[in-house]
Amino acid sequence: MADIDLLTHELPIVEQLVREAGALVCEFYDTGADVAWKAGNEPVTAADHAANRHLLAGLQRAFPGDGILSEEAHDDLSRRERRRVWIVDPLDGTKEFINHIDEFSIMVGLAIEGVAALGVVYQPVADLLYRGAPGLLAEMVQKGAVQPLTVSLVADSTQMRLVASRSHRDPLVNAVAGQLGITQDRPSGSVGLKIGLLASGLCDLYIHPAPGLKEWDTCAPDAILRAAGGAIGDVWGRPLRYNQVDVRQRQGLAASNGLIHGQIVAVAAAAAEAAGYTAENGFW
């Protein structure tokens, strides 16, 4: 299937699915959802499971020949035999969802031969959707209004606006920000929404030099940010890969508008190594 078909075939289907999943999640958001805890002290709710069932059923029906990897589904590794794999986070920002902060999203990405090729991130409370396919499309849709996505032109690190985790902020983030001279800081939940702030030019930099990220956290945002002209990779500056046996993004994440990305990852990698981490083993 040609690249352009990603926009005419895959994208409309995925957009409809994430909007429908967003409506399901909002029903729980309005009425409350019971919380359970899984490995790693991570919360999961009925909203996660309802959105996951809807997304997986729709993707399997529309793309029966593709693999699927989802945070809330058993991974039997059969996806490893597929060239195309849908990577799903049915509710990114569950802690924000539980605390009734609207910074959560539904994320679906498509990896082709290990590279993020298409991404959709949807913030249902704000009816805000980011969509991107590198080299093809980078757009934001809010309440029906479509706007192009493009990263900022800030090239002075002291003027950069950092977007940081609201619930998982690591001390190394502060160390990197201090070395870069960054003083502007915006907290946000959901990796997808953080990357959306970069892709729309509202922030310039996001660093996650810590454990916690997995492929479903980064695939859709990866495609969107690169489509908008930004740069994204691990803390040592290497591209992120998908459909791996180990789905952990062991080396963390560094994302920016791309203008001084080499400088950013050099500072981030040096800070990580000073704290005892290595490029080979990462943060896990």
Summary of the structure (lengths in Angstrom):
residues: 284
radius of gyration: 17.6
end to end distance: 37.0
largest distance: 49.6
contacts: 1030
relative contact order: 0.13
helix: 36%
strand: 28%
